[in-house]
């Protein structure tokens, strides 16, 4: 449960409720780049430690996992967040899935079909780079859903996330909030830098031309799908250093709240140590390392 | 094709052929810890750059990928390699899969069924922490396969990997070679350190008691499944710093050999830049960032 709590200042400050913070602002935490980078460094250590405990819990039979859902306009930094935040922890514990426009094969299934296949295993941190929210966002902006269909889809999305909570997966939904001015700069950077050009898609300009419609659609999503078990957070994302720090802290607070625990050994550690000592002695006597 | 080449000194030095190098040795590259850590740092940058190009190629429609297969006795450092080597690159481009003892559901399928489900997507680096080789290793040591069955399984494994090569996946098979003395130390460390105890499994001592049988089985595997398209490398792994450096270099040489290329844009970059300039001008005139 993401409830108000003294130990979760970042979640409390960034949880969506009413107007979104300015994309260039720093509503909580470091307001300057140098400080943010320094704090991201130490966040990396805390995040790694928490991730390892969550992973160990999973190995020990625990079923809990975390799912980070990243949404945002093109160039808002979903990929950068994966690289700079999830890149801080052991890849064994991370399951990344990017969702592009559904393929013909995917479209023949229910829209949650391809989503379910990518859920994190127990102990893992799953990351969705775009997600099931594209399935309300895009058709809505394209005017393909009636009001009744929209209502039904919201109910489905909420039921799906309630099911995840029930199964032990804590969902953290993050909207990376950039300004159209910043988007323009980033699109330009993609075009002028040869090694970045592959990230550019002329279709991004079409989506951009519907900017207000997308903002409305997101506002509606936040209103209809912010639940206690799967809240939305809006992260100001014009500054990459702020975005990285904030997402790292959201993950830290969320996992810390779960209090993941290293599993209790189901063996007698002293007896095992005695066996090892015996093996070591034997090896020494025989001048080899193994008793076979 | 992994062919002898002046640009692949690490692959050439570590490719299995005859007796394995000493687990504590450094047959190629840095022989001291400080130097190895320094060189791993710069290897990280090269590996990241190559991985990004491979990933970009995949986004652009390329089908190539890399699969790193990690095998080795318990505590040989498969997990540590994932953390320290794959942790150097963007998690978006990495697909990790660990294979434990097959579940009841998995055992009802062909042993390659669960393997196929975890293959890397185009542009990705897949990592198998244990792999399809467990399916010859364990039954063989347990005496469950007749000679004819073994022969058939080797043929299957080679056919499977030939199929992967055909599909564009370059397979890099690494045996992390530790000594039984080092294993004993690492097992002890797992037992005496509370946060490491979850990694200890009393069953590891059973496997250890069959050490020579495992070494024989591996020798047989190297002989029967080292192919030009999917060679085996033996990495001395008593020193973690050497292991990490060596695996990073094996990946670097392998991916560099593929010469992954950023995709050519299928749009007119100048025309797109002109559109952006127009949008920027419009935004300035209207005092807002979006032309809607």
Interface residues (C-beta under 8 A of the other chain):
Chain A: X52 X56 X59 X60 X79 X82 X83 X86 X87 X89 X90 X91 X92 X94 X95 X96 X98 X127 X129 X179 X180 X181 X183 X184 X187 X188 X191 X192 X194 X195 X197 X198 X199 X200 X202 X205 X208 X209 X210 X211 X212 X262 X263 X265 X267 X269 X272 X273 X275 X276 X279 X280 X283 X288 X289 X290 X291 X292
Chain B: X52 X56 X59 X60 X79 X82 X83 X86 X87 X89 X90 X91 X92 X94 X95 X96 X98 X127 X129 X179 X180 X181 X183 X184 X187 X188 X191 X192 X194 X195 X197 X198 X199 X200 X202 X205 X208 X209 X210 X211 X212 X262 X263 X265 X267 X269 X272 X273 X275 X276 X279 X280 X283 X288 X289 X290 X291 X292
